């Protein structure tokens, strides 16, 4: 039995153009260690984003993203509530997480996007490595492009410092958080 997915498709060779992220077919997720023994995964269910892709001049490409903090989902209502509280995201005061690219480069099907990530009232640069995963015409005539990427950040850099010490050493929630991006974007008409 194979564990890999079907091969991606390529509808066009040059994906240059303006795109809107299709939130219903994309995932913005994160992974943290809990009690230093297991990984807890979560995601944000509500977000909007746009991208301008320029294959001939990748530096002219741009990405903007806005995430609704209240849409955080980890599979536990209590944990989601804690993440929305002042101990973490303080969603009432800071309802959005934003990312705005400042530099884009490309090597083959790999793209490197550096930008300003703002969580709460703290803005720091982040670099995300993306792999272009294909392009397709969907049954509704939309041209879609796909990208997968990830990066690791230290949540304390954005003021997300709450934690609890463990009796055996270590902490309840890891400082390092892996951010995961599975993006499907539709070319604007």
C-alpha positions in Angstrom: 0.0 0.0 0.0 1.4 3.4 -1.0 1.3 6.2 1.6 1.8 9.1 -0.9 -0.8 11.2 -2.6 -1.6 11.2 -6.3 0.9 13.2 -8.4 0.1 16.9 -8.7 -1.1 18.3 -12.1 0.3 21.1 -14.2 -2.3 23.0 -16.1 0.0 25.8 -17.2 3.8 26.4 -17.2 3.7 30.0 -16.1 1.6 30.7 -13.0 2.2 34.5 -13.0 -0.9 36.5 -12.0 -3.0 37.7 -9.2 -4.6 35.1 -6.9 -7.0 34.9 -3.9 -6.4 32.2 -1.3 -9.3 29.7 -1.2 -9.7 29.3 2.6 -12.1 26.3 2.2 -9.4 24.3 0.4 -6.4 25.6 2.4 -5.0 25.0 5.9 -3.0 27.3 8.1 -1.9 25.1 10.9 0.5 24.9 13.8 2.2 22.2 16.0 3.3 22.6 19.6 4.7 20.1 22.1 2.5 19.5 25.1 4.1 18.4 28.4 7.2 17.7 26.3 5.9 14.3 25.3 3.4 14.7 22.5 2.5 17.1 19.6 -0.7 19.1 19.7 -1.9 20.3 16.3 -4.2 23.2 15.5 -5.4 25.4 12.8 -7.2 28.6 12.0 -10.5 28.1 10.2 -11.1 31.7 9.0 -8.6 33.7 7.0 -8.2 35.8 3.8 -5.2 36.3 1.6 -4.0 37.4 -1.8 -0.9 36.7 -3.8 0.7 38.2 -6.8 3.0 35.7 -8.5 5.6 36.8 -11.0 7.7 33.9 -12.3 9.9 36.1 -14.5 10.7 38.4 -11.6 10.0 36.6 -8.3 11.1 39.6 -6.3 8.0 41.4 -7.8 5.7 38.8 -6.2 3.7 39.6 -3.0 1.6 37.8 -0.4 -0.8 39.3 2.2 -2.7 37.3 4.8 -5.1 38.1 7.6 -6.1 35.4 10.1 -9.2 35.6 12.4 -7.7 34.6 15.8 -11.1 33.5 17.1 -11.2 30.8 14.5 -8.4 28.8 16.3 -9.2 25.1 16.5 -7.3 22.4 18.3 -9.9 19.8 19.0 -10.4 21.0 22.6 -12.9 23.8 23.4 -11.1 24.4 26.7 -7.7 24.7 25.0 -9.2 26.9 22.2 -10.6 29.2 24.8 -7.3 29.4 26.6 -5.5 30.2 23.4 -8.0 33.1 22.7 -7.5 34.5 26.2 -5.0 37.1 27.4 -2.6 34.3 28.3 -2.0 33.7 24.6 -3.5 35.6 21.6 -5.8 38.0 23.5 -8.3 37.7 20.7 -10.6 40.4 22.2 -7.9 43.0 21.9 -6.0 41.6 18.9 -8.5 39.9 16.7 -6.2 39.3 13.7 -2.8 37.8 12.9 -1.3 39.3 9.7 1.5 38.5 7.4 2.8 40.8 4.6 5.7 39.7 2.4 8.8 41.8 2.1 10.9 39.6 -0.1 10.2 36.7 -2.5 12.7 34.5 -4.3 12.5 31.3 -6.3 14.6 28.3 -7.1 12.9 25.9 -9.5 9.6 24.9 -7.8 10.7 26.2 -4.4 9.8 29.7 -3.3 11.2 31.5 -0.3 8.9 34.2 1.2 10.1 36.5 3.9 7.7 38.9 5.5 6.4 40.6 8.6 4.3 38.4 10.9 2.2 40.4 13.4 0.8 38.6 16.4 -0.8 40.8 19.1 1.1 44.1 18.7 4.5 42.5 17.9 5.8 42.4 14.3 8.8 40.3 13.5 10.3 39.0 10.2 9.7 35.3 9.3 11.0 33.3 6.4 8.9 30.4 5.0 10.1 27.9 2.4 7.3 26.8 0.0 7.1 24.1 -2.6 4.9 24.7 -5.6 2.6 21.7 -5.7 0.9 22.1 -9.0 -1.7 23.9 -11.0 -5.1 22.8 -12.3 -8.3 23.9 -13.9 -11.1 23.0 -11.6 -14.6 21.8 -12.8 -15.8 25.4 -12.5 -13.2 26.9 -14.8 -11.0 28.3 -12.1 -7.2 28.2 -12.4 -5.8 26.9 -9.1 -2.2 26.8 -7.9 -1.0 25.0 -4.8 1.8 25.5 -2.4 3.0 23.8 0.8 5.3 25.3 3.3 6.5 25.4 6.9 8.7 27.3 9.3 9.4 27.2 13.0 9.1 30.2 15.3 9.7 30.9 19.0 6.3 32.1 20.3 8.0 34.2 23.0 9.3 36.5 20.3 5.7 37.6 19.8 4.9 38.0 23.5 3.2 34.6 23.8 5.0 33.7 27.1 2.4 31.8 29.2 3.7 28.5 30.5 3.7 26.1 33.4 6.7 24.3 34.8 6.5 20.5 34.9 7.5 18.6 38.1 9.8 16.4 36.0 11.5 19.4 34.3 10.6 21.1 31.1 7.4 23.1 30.5 3.8 22.4 29.6 3.9 24.2 26.2 6.9 24.3 23.9 8.4 27.7 23.0 9.1 26.5 19.5 6.0 26.3 17.3 5.9 24.8 13.8 3.7 26.8 11.3 2.3 24.7 8.5 0.8 26.1 5.2 -1.2 24.1 2.7 -2.5 26.7 0.2 -4.8 26.5 -2.8 -5.2 29.9 -4.5 -7.6 30.8 -7.4 -6.4 33.1 -10.1 -8.4 36.4 -10.2 -10.6 36.9 -13.3 
